[in-house]
Amino acid sequence: MDEGASAVIDVLYVDLRPSVVSAVEPGFESDRIAVSTATDADRSLTALGDGAVDCLVVVCRDEDDGSLALVETAAATAPEVPRLVVTGGTAGLAEAALDAGATDCVVADGEDRRVLLPHRIRTAVENAQVTRETRAAAARFESLTQNTSFAVLTIDEDSTVQYASEAVADLFGYTPAELVGEPLTTIMPERFHDAHHAAVADYLTTGERALDWDWIELPGRHRDGTEIPLGVSFGEREADDGYRFTAVVRDISEQNERVERLDRLATALEESMDGVALLDEEGRYVLANEAHADIYGYDAEELVGEHWAMLYDESETDRFHDEIMPTVQRDGEWRGEARGRRADGSVFPQELSLTTLDDGGLVCIVRDITDRIDRRQELESERQFVRAVIDTLQDVFYVLDTDGCFTEWNDRMAEVTGYTDEELDGMPALNVIPPEDHEYVAENITAVVTEDADRTPRSALLTKQGDRIPYEFTGSQLTDADGEVIGLTGIGRDISIKTLREQRLSVLSRVLRHNVRNRLTVVLAQAEHIVETADSEPSREGAERIQRAGSKLLSAAEQAHRAETLLRDRPTKQRIDLVEQVRAGRERAEADTSRLDLILPKTAPVVATPIVERAVAELLENALTHVSDPTVEVRVVVDGEITRVVIADDGPGLPDHERAALVGEGETPLEHGTGLGLWLVNWIVTASGGRVAVREDRPGTTVELSFPTAE
């Protein structure tokens, strides 16, 4: 069925036991309802499976005529197609039809059936369409939050969290249910609480923003007390009870959060019975069933003899006289939405069908559609919310169909590329990629769409003016409400500054390492010569100090080379066995491991980079080398969603600057480490999506490396 109010509904009318005398005679065809008939169950199911049927109508005479079995099979074959059962039998037969999978049941014969059935068909088809649209909107919203690496939070004017996406669990350690109703300061370091409240109050008073709402970097507070570097974009909207502020939050430490799917929006067709009434040629009630009277808040007897206008206010009555009744007189029928008035004076939305009779009277079928209108408003609100979220992003957001063409994008995409919305609509995504990268990017798009692969290709974003901007892209499979793949959603991040920084650091590292190594080789050779030839003890001792200092400096240069080599190629996370990594780290450690106790389970699968063994080796070397007569214990502990490597020694404890290196707090001008080993531990664990914690609650030092447990 094509979309639109004038679309023709294709109905398959099935009677498995037609009259012996005549063929099946539906008798309710019109210019809006096209009817095809069938008397065979298999052929009916074939037609249903071909997708050419908008509504299935099955005649049921008794429970043994095969019609209920057909309805049950049809519900499994094409669940999205409404199934109406027509019976002139008892209420028990109607209940059996609903139990078999019918979406509606019309208990009527003859003229009543011909009058009621078209209305019920149109209602069923429209309800199915509303349900599909609602599910599609839910699937789109879920896909957006599922396929992106950011969390969404909405707060009111009092900074109370009103909404939190599932990603907050990975980012902050709280479930959405735990955050909703709590102050936003729950996930903020305490030192920012007063400034946050002051900024919100000042904005509500003056309308002036103290910060850049497009992008600001600030720390957040995890449930375990650790701080997380965040990038935040803000948006606002007005609600009935004041302002709502929405924050799109990204972990800029490049830890990939896995976003849980939002719960699907629950939808259901209205289950209320239709209200049916008979009006005479003057518009007065002749007959009304209880359902019709209940909708308006009357008893059926109270309506008899009354004019229909008593059920509508003045403005709606004028509409009936000016628009609706002339259409009924011209076309013989009218169907649409109106606003009725109940006995208590309240107004409600209704779906109304008017059909003329031969004697000039009217058949009036009405249904309260308050729930449907509410769903429409919720759907529209959901669409606006999704749009507001994606337009708040400072990254480009896009949706591609299975052919790799743009179907949706945010304002940032048009702003960066220089193309208008009209130009982007349906444009192949490769048009904004340099030609030399077309094959590479196309392969990644295909892998995401067909295999749901996790890809993060890097290329340039080619603007309309020919400029090339370095970008990193992520994408995830996009499915509809039925689970069918319809394309992908993606995020593109400008990495111009990041690429330039990496290039500068790489050049600086190579130049410094080369110069340090060459100069130190000369220094050490000269120092050795002095030791061998010096004729005084002070000269030899001075030369030996030069040798020791030079050796340490050369060792630091080699550590820098090792760190660059390990991290330069951006090791990817994968499923690894943490027990195997610990054993490999022990073998790699350049220290005496005879005083090392291992307490390990048989296996401990986690999601991390395969260079975790290097971090373990660095920690073991540090403990075994710098602690006098040490005892070191290494345990692997599986604790639900988190698996930890615990390394404990009985030494004097870590200096503050070495602790800062381990947990990534940075160095000060006055306190810093001489080596890169502990920084390397922090970098490896962070790149794995893990965390480092240091405890000194007993003699010695305990270092914990935490990683996500593999499913």
Secondary structure as GFF3:
##gff-version 3
##sequence-region A 1 711
A	DSSP	beta_strand	9	14	.	.	.	ID=ss1
A	DSSP	beta_strand	33	38	.	.	.	ID=ss2
A	DSSP	alpha_helix	41	49	.	.	.	ID=ss3
A	DSSP	beta_strand	55	59	.	.	.	ID=ss4
A	DSSP	alpha_helix	67	77	.	.	.	ID=ss5
A	DSSP	beta_strand	83	87	.	.	.	ID=ss6
A	DSSP	alpha_helix	91	100	.	.	.	ID=ss7
A	DSSP	beta_strand	104	107	.	.	.	ID=ss8
A	DSSP	alpha_helix	110	146	.	.	.	ID=ss9
A	DSSP	beta_strand	150	155	.	.	.	ID=ss10
A	DSSP	beta_strand	161	164	.	.	.	ID=ss11
A	DSSP	alpha_helix	168	172	.	.	.	ID=ss12
A	DSSP	alpha_helix	176	179	.	.	.	ID=ss13
A	DSSP	three_ten_helix	184	187	.	.	.	ID=ss14
A	DSSP	three_ten_helix	190	192	.	.	.	ID=ss15
A	DSSP	alpha_helix	193	206	.	.	.	ID=ss16
A	DSSP	beta_strand	216	221	.	.	.	ID=ss17
A	DSSP	beta_strand	227	239	.	.	.	ID=ss18
A	DSSP	beta_strand	242	251	.	.	.	ID=ss19
A	DSSP	beta_strand	275	279	.	.	.	ID=ss20
A	DSSP	beta_strand	285	288	.	.	.	ID=ss21
A	DSSP	alpha_helix	290	296	.	.	.	ID=ss22
A	DSSP	alpha_helix	300	303	.	.	.	ID=ss23
A	DSSP	three_ten_helix	308	311	.	.	.	ID=ss24
A	DSSP	alpha_helix	314	319	.	.	.	ID=ss25
A	DSSP	pi_helix	320	324	.	.	.	ID=ss26
A	DSSP	alpha_helix	325	331	.	.	.	ID=ss27
A	DSSP	beta_strand	333	341	.	.	.	ID=ss28
A	DSSP	beta_strand	347	356	.	.	.	ID=ss29
A	DSSP	beta_strand	362	368	.	.	.	ID=ss30
A	DSSP	alpha_helix	370	392	.	.	.	ID=ss31
A	DSSP	beta_strand	396	400	.	.	.	ID=ss32
A	DSSP	beta_strand	406	409	.	.	.	ID=ss33
A	DSSP	alpha_helix	411	417	.	.	.	ID=ss34
A	DSSP	alpha_helix	421	424	.	.	.	ID=ss35
A	DSSP	three_ten_helix	429	432	.	.	.	ID=ss36
A	DSSP	three_ten_helix	435	437	.	.	.	ID=ss37
A	DSSP	alpha_helix	438	451	.	.	.	ID=ss38
A	DSSP	beta_strand	458	462	.	.	.	ID=ss39
A	DSSP	beta_strand	468	479	.	.	.	ID=ss40
A	DSSP	beta_strand	485	494	.	.	.	ID=ss41
A	DSSP	alpha_helix	496	533	.	.	.	ID=ss42
A	DSSP	alpha_helix	537	568	.	.	.	ID=ss43
A	DSSP	beta_strand	574	577	.	.	.	ID=ss44
A	DSSP	alpha_helix	578	588	.	.	.	ID=ss45
A	DSSP	beta_strand	596	599	.	.	.	ID=ss46
A	DSSP	beta_strand	605	608	.	.	.	ID=ss47
A	DSSP	alpha_helix	612	626	.	.	.	ID=ss48
A	DSSP	beta_strand	632	639	.	.	.	ID=ss49
A	DSSP	beta_strand	642	649	.	.	.	ID=ss50
A	DSSP	alpha_helix	656	663	.	.	.	ID=ss51
A	DSSP	alpha_helix	677	687	.	.	.	ID=ss52
A	DSSP	beta_strand	691	695	.	.	.	ID=ss53
A	DSSP	beta_strand	701	708	.	.	.	ID=ss54
###
